[in-house]
Structure formats: structure tokens, C-alpha cells
Amino acid sequence: MKKLITILLLGLFLNACSATTGTTVAGCAAGGYTGSKIGKGQGNTIATIVGTALGCKAGNEVGKTINK
């Protein structure tokens, strides 16, 4: 759980300047959670990182669409 929280916080820090913070946070959380359910050991860590990054990007894009 600590690993997941750390990775989620890293994703949030990378997207801190975004104008769509709410949807970015939701995307980071959803992506990180989904990624954490895939694989075991180091594969799980990689899946969590990738899931968080993709979730942050998707959430940010959704936010941009909503703000138009």
C-alpha cells in the first residue's frame, strides 16, 4: 500500500501545474489502482507506475475536454 501511495503522489507532483487537477487526480488514482492489480513482484511495480502515468494523462485529457 505504501508503494501505491508513493507512486500516486509522484504522479500528482508531475501533474501539479495542470489546470485540470481534479480529473488528473482521479485519473492517477484509478490508473494506479488498476495497475496495482496486475502482476506480482517487480512486474506489479512496473504495472502500477505505468497505470498511474496513463491514468494521469487520461484524466488530464478528460479535464481539458470538460474545460472547453
Secondary structure, DSSP 8 states (H G I E B T S, - for coil): -HHHHHHHHHHHHHTTT-S-HHHHHHHHHHHHHHHHTSSSTHHHHHHHHHHHHHHHHHHHHHHHHHH-
